[in-house]
Every structure is written in structure tokens, then in C-alpha cells.
Amino acid sequence: MCHIHEIVLCIFGEENYKRLKRIVKIIGEIPMTDFLENVLNHHFENYWEEINKLLKKKDEEFRKKYM
């Protein structure tokens, strides 16, 4: 079970919500919040380096343009 630090509203498209609801219903052992936390953790673990490079690039572009 995940440790919730803050409750936030998250809006999904109808198709994604249906998929999530179906997956969680079939698995039956995990709340949707925990499933989504696991998906996000997996995504960040696998793509953090790429995400971080993009963030640094965009930050540099922003600083050059506005600072």
C-alpha cells in the first residue's frame, strides 16, 4: 500500500478511466490509487534520466529567454 502524503484531484479521459477501472477490478487485490502509484513509480524509474534531461533543457531555454 502506498503512503499518501497529499490528496489531489486527477482527471482522466473516459477511455483511460475505463481501462484503469477494468484492470483494478480484474486484479481485485489493489486499490486504484495504489495501482496508479505503482505505474507512476515504474514510469519514473525507467524514464527519469530522459525526463530530467528534458527538464534541464527547458529550464535553460526559459532562463535564456526570460532572465
Legacy VTK file of the C-alpha trace (Angstrom):
# vtk DataFile Version 3.0
C-alpha trace
ASCII
DATASET POLYDATA
POINTS 67 float
0.000 0.000 0.000
1.314 3.451 -0.871
1.899 6.201 1.639
-0.329 9.114 0.728
1.216 12.467 1.562
-1.296 14.683 -0.151
-4.674 14.141 -1.729
-5.047 15.609 -5.210
-7.681 15.525 -7.886
-6.629 13.780 -11.057
-8.769 13.917 -14.180
-8.581 11.169 -16.813
-10.087 10.804 -20.202
-13.059 8.447 -20.250
-11.197 5.697 -22.113
-8.260 5.699 -19.694
-10.596 5.696 -16.711
-12.459 2.681 -18.118
-9.160 0.852 -18.641
-7.958 1.607 -15.125
-11.259 0.595 -13.597
-11.253 -2.691 -15.531
-7.639 -3.524 -14.617
-8.182 -2.833 -10.915
-11.450 -4.793 -10.925
-9.823 -7.829 -12.535
-6.757 -7.714 -10.282
-9.056 -7.241 -7.303
-6.233 -7.006 -4.773
-5.204 -3.374 -5.065
-6.969 -0.011 -4.802
-6.811 2.213 -7.884
-4.633 4.740 -6.031
-2.020 2.075 -5.275
-2.120 0.790 -8.843
-1.571 4.300 -10.218
1.236 4.918 -7.718
2.943 1.728 -8.927
2.528 2.721 -12.577
3.976 6.183 -11.939
6.875 4.783 -9.896
7.691 2.330 -12.669
7.494 5.061 -15.303
9.770 7.421 -13.350
12.260 4.634 -12.597
12.508 3.769 -16.287
12.392 7.258 -17.797
13.754 9.602 -15.119
17.041 10.190 -16.918
15.236 11.194 -20.114
12.704 13.320 -18.200
15.472 15.038 -16.255
17.377 15.902 -19.470
14.230 17.443 -20.929
13.573 19.425 -17.738
17.125 20.788 -17.718
16.895 21.732 -21.392
13.573 23.531 -20.933
14.854 25.281 -17.803
17.921 26.538 -19.678
15.732 27.764 -22.559
13.452 29.556 -20.111
16.366 31.226 -18.299
17.932 32.414 -21.567
14.643 33.871 -22.721
13.369 35.476 -19.514
16.325 36.088 -17.191
LINES 1 68
67 0 1 2 3 4 5 6 7 8 9 10 11 12 13 14 15 16 17 18 19 20 21 22 23 24 25 26 27 28 29 30 31 32 33 34 35 36 37 38 39 40 41 42 43 44 45 46 47 48 49 50 51 52 53 54 55 56 57 58 59 60 61 62 63 64 65 66
